[in-house]
């Protein structure tokens, strides 16, 4: 019986020693992961204030000397975009009865993208059409928006599947 107790006690001591060695390593890994996550969040928070100061809070945009283009959209929606040759980084967009100032966002596709983060408006213009999105709620406000010049463009011809063989 003493032999069994002695063996059990030895096994218990070894298990406790193993846990004592493994516990600090597990705690160190957990601490490292938390530190990494916190470090990743801090730079993103510091970058945001630089993007906010883009002139969106300057009040109502002055459109007296701007060129306006009216867009007709699906579902009877319409909007007007005001551009100024002296300021290619901003446009004014009349949606409903409100005039908003939007700032250019660079793209790799060549599309014209303008955004007002304060109000959540996002205008994307491509040669065939434009779309107005609500970036805060994630839905479309107006789609298939076309200026008179875009309405005159011929519709793209769909490829004939029989000829592609």
N, C-alpha and C positions, 0 to 999 in steps of 0.2 A: 504494500500500500504506500509505503514511503517512497518507493521507486516511482510509482505513478504520480504522486504529488510532486516529487522532485522534477520529473519530466514535464509535467503540466506547468509547474512554476517556471521552469527554464523556457518553455515555449511562450508563456505569457510575457516574460521579461524580453525575449527577442522581438515579439510583436510590438510591445510598447516602444522599444528602442527603434524599431523600423518606422513606426508612426512619428516618433519624435524627430527623425531625420527627414521624413517625407513631408511633414506638415509645413516647415518653413519654406521648402521649395515650392509647394503648391500656393502658399500665401504670396511668395515673391512673384509667381507667374500672374496671379490675379491682380496684384498691385501694378505690375508692368502693363497689363492690358488696360486697366482703368486710366493710368497715366497717359498711355498712347491715345485713348479716346478723347481725353480732355485736351491734350495738345492739338489734336486734329480739329476740334471744335473752335478753339480760340482764334486761329488765323482767319477762319471764315467770318467770325463776328467782327474782326477788325477790318476786313475788306469791304463790308457792307456800307459804312458811312461814305466811302469814297464814291460809290456808285449813286448814292442818294442825291448828291448835290449836282443835278443836271439841269437845273432851271425850271423844273416842273411846278415849283411853288411860287413862281413870279406873278401870279394872278392871271387875269384874262390876257391871252395873246393879242398882240396888235396885228390886225390883218388888213389895215388900210392900204398898204402897198403890196400886199401879197396877191398872187395869182390863185384863183379858186377853180376847182374842178368838182363838179357834182357827179356823184356815183349813184346809180340805181342798183338795188340789190334784190335778192330773192324775197319773197313774202311781202313785197311792197315797201321794204325798208329803203331809206336813202341816207346819205351822208355827204358832207362836203369836206374836201381837203384843201387847205391853204398852204402854198409853198412860197418861199422867198429865195430868190437867187443868191442873196447875200448870206443866207444862213441855211446851208444844206444839212446841218446836223439836227434840225428841228422842223416839225410841221405843226400846223394847227388843224384839228379835226373837229368838225361840228357834228355831234351825234345827238339827235333829239334837239333840245333847245340849249344845250350846253356846248361851249367851245373849250376844248382841251388842248394843251401843248404836249406833244409827244417828242421824245428824243430818239435819234437814230441808234440802232443796235447793230454792230457789225455782224455780217453773215458770211459764210463760205460759199453759199449757193448763188449769190448775186441778187437775191430777192431784197426788196426794200422793206426793212423791218423797223418800226417805230413803236416805242412803248412809253406809257406813263404809269409807273409803278404805284404811285399814290392812289390813283383811281382804278388801277388794274386793267387799263386798256392796252391792247396790242393790235397794231395794224400791220398786216403783211401784204405787200403788193408785188405781184409778178406781172409780166407783160400781158397775160390773158385776163387776169381778174385780181380782185383784192378780197381780203377777209378781215373782219373785225372780231377780236376775241376778248372775253373777259377772263384775264389771267388769274383773278382771285377766286372765282367760282369754277373756272375751267370749262366754260361753254362758249358757243358761238353767239355773237350778237347779230352779225350780218355776214352772209356768205354770197358768193357769186356777184360781188360788187363790180360793176363795170362803168367806166366813163364813156361818154359818147364815142371817143376814138376807139375804145376797146370793143364796143358794140358793133362797129363797122368791120372789125377784123373777121375774116372768114373762119368758120368753125374748123377744127382739125379733122382731117379725114381719117376714119378708122381703117386700120390695115385689114385687107381681105385675107382671112385665114387660108383660103384655097390657094392664093398666090404665094404663100410663105413656104410651101412645100418644095 
